[in-house]
Amino acid sequence: MTSTPLPPRVRRGYALGSVATGTFGTVPGLLLLPYLTDTLGIAAVVAAVIVFLPKAWDVVLNPIAGRISDASSHPQGRRRPFLLRGGLLLAVFFALMFAGPTEPTVLAGAWVVVMFLGCASAYAFFQVPYVAMPAEMTSDYAERTRLMTWRVAVLALAILLSGATAPMVVDAVGDGDSDAVGYRVMGVYVAVLLVLGVVGAWRGTRDAPRLDVAPPSGGLREQLALVSGDRDFRALLGCFVLQALGVGAMLAGVAYVADELFDSAAASTFLFASFVGPALLVTPLWERLFAERGKRAGYTVATLLLVVGALGLLAARDATALVVYPAAALVGIGYAGAQVFPMAMLPDVAARDASRSGQNRIGVYTGVWTAGETLGLALGPGLFALVLAVGGYVSSTGGQYVVQPDSALTAITLGFSLVPAAIIAASLLLLRRYRLDEELSRA
């Protein structure tokens, strides 16, 4: 491991992994719930359970994946071999998830659960080692932020590309009763994007420096106890999970806002572009704010922008595009910072533990971290679905149009705006407890 700046090719190579993380983190949250409720005809509450259960499995699996990669002694490094194996399996399961039967409803739902479980398991063995790598590639406090700036820029591009084009593929290929065909083609298209990101990260990090620290002693339970006892890690993780929950709810609402409030399939693409597009432009500015104020201060500013933007989305109830699209752009600006800073702070926490203990449990840290992020993103669509159920949303099959009651339209609006805003605002209470940033900035 080095404290000198990383070569640009390593930064770019590492960042390519965000093509996979951004795509898989976005498309299921954007399209899986509408696929279940409006194509397979599954009730909103049941669909919420289907969306949640496979990812909840990751809460158990991710720390195990981290512990396994911590103990790896592969000649290509602790983490890199997992990127290729887990990532390619993820692509296969994703394509299969939308390729199953559409009836009977019970069989169709069961197929999605099994394939989504396969996706979640494969993703754990890609994502956890991938997120662990920055703590092992450099010991420099500022270099980790530069590395995350590259990663988040590619992440924003991947989210924009996959989130904007995946619904377009569904709409272009599907047509009324045959919209299931559109979802099948979309599944293959997204699988190709996943493969590109996986292979790019695997090849691009072949010359990355590696931390030479002994693997941890003791069992997983002991390692989890040590990690959970880290006060700064608990505060940072709690903040990030709450924000993932809020963002997940907003993503789940995009398709419903476009269809039911704006009455335009194209609005889904425009909304998503408004969310993500500005992040491509402002990510370098977040690095500049870090240089002036530090990571925690930058994270606080980004979170406040997320809250204000989410509140502005209340205008969706009246389909006020002149307010909704700028508000979505503000959410996107905040979201970029809310990725750069915590993802740069996590390796600070994990590397400090490795330095103090002389043992490499970085994978356990990132396993717990990604488990929390996965749980938050999984609960987001589930939370939105529950809000729909309370509002009396009516499910349908085969893309059949259903006139929704006013209560359902109000539920869509609140689940898309006010509910996420309140959750994200609450995360600031946890961020205030993070103190490591002050210690490292003085070092």
N, C-alpha and C positions, 0 to 999 in steps of 0.2 A: 504494500500500500504506500502511496506517495502523498506528500503535502503540496506538491507542485501542481500547476494546472494540468488537467487532463488533455490529451490531444483532441482536436476537434473531431476526428474520425471516430473516437471512442464515444464522445458525447452524442454524435449523430447516430451511431450504431445502437447505443443504449436507448435513445429516444424512440427508435423504430418499434420497440416493444410496445409502445403506447398505441400503435395501430391496432394491436390485438386487445389490449386492456380497454381502450376507448370504445372499440366496436362492440365487444361483448358486454361492457358495462352500460351501453346505450341501447342497442337494438331490442333486447328482451324487455327492458323497462318501457320502451316506446311502443312495441307492437305485440308483445305476447298477450297482454291482457285484452286488447281489442280482438285478437285472434280467437281467444277462448270465449269471450262473451258474444261477439258479433259474427263469427264464422262457425264455431262449433256449438253455439247456443248454450253454453254453460252459464249458470247463474253467477252473478257478480261475487257473492260470498264464497262460493265454491272455487271460482276462478282465483280469488285472492289466496286461498289455501294452496292451490296448485302452484301459483307463482312463488309463494313463500317457502314451502316445504323443501324443495331441492336446494335452495340457497341456504336455508337454515342448517342443512347438513354441513355446509362449509364452516360453520361456527365450530364444529367438532373437528373437521378434517384439516383446516388450514394450520392450526398449531402443530398437528402431527406432521404435515408436509414440511413445515419449517424445521422441526426437530430432525427429520430424515435428511434434509439438505444440509443442516449444520454438521451432521456426522459423515457426510459424503467425502470420499477421498479420490474422486475421479480425476484422472490426469488432465482433463479439460477444465477442471475447477469444480468447486462445490456446487455452483448454481447452474452453469450454462447447459449441461446435459438435460436438466429438467425442463429448460425452456423449450427445447425441440420436441421432446417426447410428449409433454403435457399439452403443448400448443397445438400439435398436429392432431392429437386425439380430440381436443376441443373443437376443431374445425369439422371433424367427421360427425360428432354428436350434434353439433348445431344444425348442420344440413339435414340430418335425420329428424330433428325435432319437429320440423314443419312438413315432413314428408309422410306422415302417418295417415291413418284413416280419419275421415270426418264424421263417420257414424258407425255404429251407434255412439251416442254421446259418452257413455261410460268408457267404452274402449278408446275413443279419441282422447279423452282426458287422461286415461291411464298411460297411453303412449307418450303424451307430452311430459307427464311426470317422470317416467323412466328416462327419456332422452335428456330432459333438463337436469336430472340427477347425474347423468353421465357427463354433461357439460360442466356442471359445478365441480365434480370430482377432478376432471382433467384440468380445469382452470386453476384449481388450487395448486397443482404441481407446476403450473407455469407462473402464476402471479406471485406466489410467496417467494420463490427464489429470485424472481425478477425484482421485486421491491427490496429484497435484502442486499442486492448488489452495490448500491451507492455507498453504504456504510463500509464496504470492503474495498472500494475503488479509490477512495481519497480520505485523508484525515483533515482536510482543510474545510473550515467552517463556511467560507464564502464559496468555495468550489462546489460544494453540494447544492447551493442555491443556483449556481450557473448550470449545473447538470440538470436540475429540476426545471429550469427555465426552458431548456431544450426539450425536455420530456413533455412539459405541459403544452408547449407550442405544437408538437406533433399530436399530442392527445386531443387538443382542440380541433386540429385538422381532421383527425380520425373520427371524432364525434360528429363534426359537421358533415363529413363525407358519408359516413354510415347512417347517421340519423336523418339526413336530408334525402339520401338516395334510396334507402331501403323502403320507405313508404312509397316512393315513386315507382319502384319495381313492382310492388304489390298492386298499385293502381293501374300501371301500364299493362300488366299481364292479366290480372284478375278482372272479372266483369260480372257483377251481379252474383248469380248462383255459382259461378266458377272462380270466385275470389280465392278459394283454397289453392288453386293453381298458382296464383300470384305469390302466395306465401311460400309455396315450394320452391319457386324460382328464386325468390328473395333469400331463402335459406342457403342455397348453393352460392349465390352471389356473396353473401356475408362470409361464408366459409372461405372463399378465395381471399377476401380481405384479411381474415385471421391468419391464413398461411403466409401471406406476404409479410405481416408484422412479425410473426414468430421466427421465420427464417432470417429476416433482416436483423433482428436483435441477436439471434444466435451467432450469426457470422460477424456482425459489427462489433461484438464485445470480445472477440477471440484474443485481442492484444491488451485487454484491460488489466490494470494492476489488481493484485489480490492480497487481502489481509491474511497474514500468516499467524493465526491464533489457534490454539488447540481447541478441539470440539468440547462441548460442555460435558461434565461428569454428572452422574445421577440420571434419574428418569424424567419423563416428560412432566409428571405432576410436580416434581421439585422445581423444574425450570419454570413452569407456569407460575408457581408461587413466588419465585424470585422476580419474575417480570411484573406480575400484578402488584408487587410491593413497591414498584417504582412510581413515586408520586407524580413526577412530571409526565411519565408515560400515560398514567391513568387520566390525567387532565386533558392531554392532547388527544388521546383516543376517544374519550367521551365527547369532546367537542366535534371531532371529525365524524363520528357515527351519527350524531344528531343532524349534522349538515347533510350527510348522505341520505338520511331518512327524508328530509325536506326536499332535497333535489330529486330523489326518486319519485316522490309524490308528484312533483311538477312535471317530470318527464312522462309519467303515466297519464297525465291529464292532457298532453298536447293533442293527441288524436281525437279525444272527446271534445275539446274546445273547438278544433277545426271542423268536426262533423256536425256537432249539435248547436254550437253558438255562432260560428262563422258560416256554417253551411257551405263549406268549401274544402275539398280534399287538398287543394293546393296550399291552403292556409297552414296545414301541418308542416309542409316543407318551409314555408316562409317563417313560421314561428320558430322552428328549430334553427334555421339559419340566423335568426335574430338572437337566439340564445347564445350560439356558439361563435358566430362570425367575429364579433368584436374581440374575443379572446385571442385570436391570431394577431391582432394589432397591439393589444395592451400588455401581453405577457412580458416583453422586455421592460416595460415601465414598472412592473412589479419588482423586477430585479433592481431597478434604480431606487425604488422606495426602500427595499431591503438595505441597500448600501447606506441610505440616509438615516433610517429609523430602526432597523433590525427586523427579525423575522416575526416576533409576536405582534409588534405594532402593525406590520404590514398585514398579517392575518386578521387582525381586528378590523382594519379598514375594509378589507375584502368582504368580511362577514357582514358589516353594516350595509355595504352596497347590495349584497344578496337580499337582505331584509327589505330595504327600500324598493328594490326592483320587484320583489315578490308581491309587496303590497300594491304596487302599480298594476299588477295583473288582475286586480278586482274589476278593472274596466272591461274585461272579457265578457262579463254578463250582458253588457249592452253592445257587444261586438264593436267596441270603439278602437279601431285599428291604430288611430293616431296616438293613442296612449299605450295600447298593449305591446306593440312592436318596440317602441323605445324602452318600455319597462323590461321587456325580455332581453334587450341589448344590455341594460344595466345589470340584470341577473348574470348575463354572460361575462361581463367585465369582472364582477365580484367572484364568479365561479373560477375564473382563471387564477386569481390570487389565492382563493381558497383551496387550490390544488398545489400551486407552487410552494407556498410557505409550509403547510403541514408535512408535505412530502420531503421537504428539505430539513424539517425539524426531527422527523422520525429517525433518520440515520444518525443525527446528533445524539439522540437518546441511546440508541442501540450501541453506537461506537463508544460512548462514555462507559457503558456497562462492560464492554469487552476490554477496555483499557484498565478499568479498575479490577476486574475479576481475573483477567488473563484467560478467559474462556469465551469461545465464540457461540453465543446464543442469539445472534442477530436474526437467524431464521425463526426462532421462537417469537421474538419481538414482532417481526413482520407477519408471522402466521397469525398471531392474535390481532394485529392491526388489520390485516386483510379480512379476517373473519368478522371483525366489527364493521368494516366498510361494506362487506357483502351482506351482512345482516341488515344494515341500514338501507341499502339500495333495494333489498328484497322486501323489507317492510314498507318501503315507500309506495309501490304499486298496491300492496295489500291495504295500506291505510287509505289510499285513494279509492280503492274498490269498496271498502267499508263505508266511506262517505257517500259513494254512489248508492249503496244499498239503503242507507238511512234516508237518502233523498228519493227513494222509489224508482231508481233507474230500471228500465225494462230491457232485458237482453233479447237478442234475436239470432236467427240462423241464416247462413248463406248470404249475408250482406243485406238482408231484407230491411227496408226502412221502417222505423217505428217512431211515432210522435211521442216525445218524452213529456212528462208532466213538468210544470214550472218548478216543482220542488227538486226534480232531478237536474234541471238546468242550474238552479242555485247551488246544488251540491257539487256539480262540476266546477263552478266558479270558485267556491270556497276551498275545495280540495286542491285546486290548482294555484291558489294565491294565499289566502289568509292562513290556512292551516300550515303550509310550509313556512311562511314568514314567522309564525309564532315559534315553531320548533327551532328554526335557525337562530332566532334571537336568543332563545334559551341557551344555546351553545356557548354564548359569550360568557356566561357565568362560570363555565368550566375552564375556558381559555384563561381567565384571570388567575387561575391557580398554577399556571405553567411558569416556572422560574428559571429553567436551564438556559433560556435565551440570554438572560442578563449575565449569567455566569460565563458563558462562552464568548459573548461579545466583549467582555473585559479581559479575556485571556490573550 
